[in-house]
């Protein structure tokens, strides 16, 4: 039984896919402090959180059986991604579920700020009629600067166009063509800051974006600029914003997120030109339901071993690419398992050659699975997975080289894995045959046709008569039936290989008998 802990309030309707699963037990325990969470997390394979729970390195290390952390929302700054990756734990979020809610909240803040709506309302509740005090500005023909042109930034742009705003934007990962398609003039960060009448930020909080708007950036802005932050606290330095407000550079600001939450001692809460809300960007009924549904499904898919798309510490792929990739994943891992089982010495280099209809977006995912197969032979199944395989390879100073090639050797697609150790080098090639599934088709230069499954005995020997017969006799005497057999050689009388598919596990003493056969140099056993 897989156990999942839900430690923050998350819609139970949204969790339905997990709650209805017969092989999953879901425990909902909210308002745990860090010590309470640390004391029980070792029981669980999955953890679902929102923004309240801080999933620290200590929590992750205590989660001895933890496989996946799901974040019902976009931001994952409350989760130690580095520690999760090192421990092979997938971190999955729900980037699409609250897009519209966050966008609409941004527009609500933009409009509230342009017309001083909360301040005017507050005066009226105090029986004060101050029409002259609250003269606002129109959005019409004003320049809106958008920092971050991801999902939310683009949705804000669509709606701002309806107000006849002039759109400019900054995003180092967006092309000129993509921006123009959405009616946005792509500019440098400095140009956006200098030209904007209104500014809104929609970036994640990273090392690169922390305090990206500070004293220096405020000094570049037009006097009277109005600023919205519904993204993450810490993108705008709060002390610098207060200073810019007091100096009249910033006419007004609307802040939904803070560096420290709750921000009970923040001077922003008392400033007359600041409108604040308590991190409400995703707080709609629809968004809460959507992010719960999305993250629950993704966590379920991850635990079930089927393709998923929203892992923070894994390549993110669209569904059509995932569907194309799916049959390659077991082939990739088996190539790694096989080659690392038939080579001697310490691994120094892994070279992977991708040919045919394997596309660029799939390579990182497949490489992780090849490395997983290789490293598990040395480190064990519990230590390495497709989340941390590349990290583990780097830690062991293993050079990993990926190559794209148009040489498919007659196959629609081909993956070749070359392993170099301090003693020798070997290679294995695999493909998918239409209607027949995965195949190993070349081992160390010898053509083969092997279904990569079950119990395999591999021999290296000199190409001489009688050797295969002796193998058959020895295995028969040991009660081991040969189901399939492949023999390859580089030339007549040269080096040869034999790959025997047998019906049960092979013990070491049988391999010892096989290697005693004259002209046999090595024997190996692999279970795929």
Buried (B, 14 or more C-beta within 10 A) or exposed (E): EBEBBBBBBBBEEBBBBBBEBEEBBBEBEEEBEEEEBBEBBEBBBBBBBBBEBBBBEBBBBBBEEBBBBBBBBBBBBBBBBEBBBBBBBBBBBBBBBBBBBBBBBBBBBBBBBBBBBBBBEEBEEEEEEEEEEEEBBEBEEBBBBBBBBBBBBBBBBEBBBEBEBBBBBBBEEBEEEBBEEBBBBBBEBEBBBBBBBBBBBBBBBEEEBBBBBBEEBBEBBBEEBBBBBBBBBBBBBBBBBBBBBEEEBBBBBBBBBBBEBEBEEBBBEEBEBBBBBEBBBBBBEEBBBBBBBBBBBBBBBBBEEEBBBBBBBBBBBEEEBBEBBEEBBBBBBBBBBBBBBBBEEEBBBBBBBBBBEBEEBBBEBBBBBBBBBBBBBEBEEEEBBBBBBBBBBEEEEBEBEBEEEEEBBEBEBBBBBBBBBEEEBBBBBBBBBEEEBBBBBBBBEBEBBBBBEBBBBBBBBBBEEEBBEBBBEBBEEBEBEBEEBBBBBEEEEEBBBBBBBBEEEBEEEBBEBBBEBEEBEBBBBBEB
